[in-house]
Amino acid sequence: MALGMGSFKDVARVIKWPLWLIATGAFVYFVFMAAATCKAETIDQMMQTEIGQPAEPVTWRWAHDTYFPADDKLAHFGLYFAGATIFHEIGDNNDGTTLLSLSMLAVLWEVKDALWPWETYGPAGGDGFSTWDLIYSVGGAGLALLIQ
C-alpha cells in the first residue's frame, strides 16, 4: 500500500519533535564545546582591536570539505531544521519567507566563516566558505517546512 500525502504528514508530525530535540541537543553540545575550547587570548585579541578595523588583512577562504555528513554538516542540518520548525510554530506560517530568511542567514554565516579564520578567532571563526554546509543548512530548513 502506497503512502498518501496525509499519512506522510502524520508520520512527519510524529517524528518532528524527536528530531527537534536532537537538533537542540546538538546545538547545546556545540555551544558548550565551543565555550570549552575558546582561548582567553583569542577573546582578548578580538576585544583589543579598534571597532571596524580587522586584526589582520582579510582574505577569502574556501573550505576544503566534502559532502560526507560529519558533525559539522549534521549540526548545520539540525540547527536549521530546528530554526525552521520554531519559526513555523511561533506563527510565521509563510514557509517561503521562512526558507528565504534562513537561507540568507546560512549564506551570511558562510561568509563569516570565509572571512574569520578559526586559527585566529577560535570558535567564532570558520574554516572557509563551504558550499556543502550551505546545502545542509538549507536542506534542514527545507525538510522541516516540507513536513510541517
Secondary structure in CASP SS format (residue, H / E / C, confidence):
PFRMAT SS
TARGET T0000
AUTHOR 0000-0000-0000
METHOD secondary structure of the structure
MODEL  1
M C 1.00
A C 1.00
L C 1.00
G C 1.00
M H 1.00
G H 1.00
S H 1.00
F H 1.00
K H 1.00
D H 1.00
V H 1.00
A H 1.00
R H 1.00
V H 1.00
I H 1.00
K H 1.00
W H 1.00
P H 1.00
L H 1.00
W H 1.00
L H 1.00
I H 1.00
A H 1.00
T H 1.00
G H 1.00
A H 1.00
F H 1.00
V H 1.00
Y H 1.00
F H 1.00
V H 1.00
F H 1.00
M H 1.00
A H 1.00
A H 1.00
A H 1.00
T H 1.00
C C 1.00
K C 1.00
A H 1.00
E H 1.00
T H 1.00
I H 1.00
D H 1.00
Q H 1.00
M H 1.00
M H 1.00
Q H 1.00
T C 1.00
E C 1.00
I C 1.00
G C 1.00
Q C 1.00
P C 1.00
A C 1.00
E C 1.00
P C 1.00
V C 1.00
T C 1.00
W C 1.00
R C 1.00
W E 1.00
A C 1.00
H C 1.00
D C 1.00
T C 1.00
Y C 1.00
F C 1.00
P C 1.00
A C 1.00
D H 1.00
D H 1.00
K H 1.00
L H 1.00
A H 1.00
H H 1.00
F H 1.00
G H 1.00
L H 1.00
Y H 1.00
F H 1.00
A H 1.00
G H 1.00
A H 1.00
T H 1.00
I H 1.00
F H 1.00
H H 1.00
E H 1.00
I C 1.00
G C 1.00
D C 1.00
N C 1.00
N C 1.00
D H 1.00
G H 1.00
T H 1.00
T H 1.00
L H 1.00
L H 1.00
S H 1.00
L H 1.00
S H 1.00
M H 1.00
L H 1.00
A H 1.00
V H 1.00
L H 1.00
W H 1.00
E H 1.00
V H 1.00
K H 1.00
D H 1.00
A H 1.00
L H 1.00
W C 1.00
P E 1.00
W H 1.00
E H 1.00
T H 1.00
Y H 1.00
G H 1.00
P H 1.00
A H 1.00
G C 1.00
G E 1.00
D C 1.00
G C 1.00
F E 1.00
S C 1.00
T H 1.00
W H 1.00
D H 1.00
L H 1.00
I H 1.00
Y H 1.00
S H 1.00
V H 1.00
G H 1.00
G H 1.00
A H 1.00
G H 1.00
L H 1.00
A H 1.00
L H 1.00
L H 1.00
I C 1.00
Q C 1.00
END
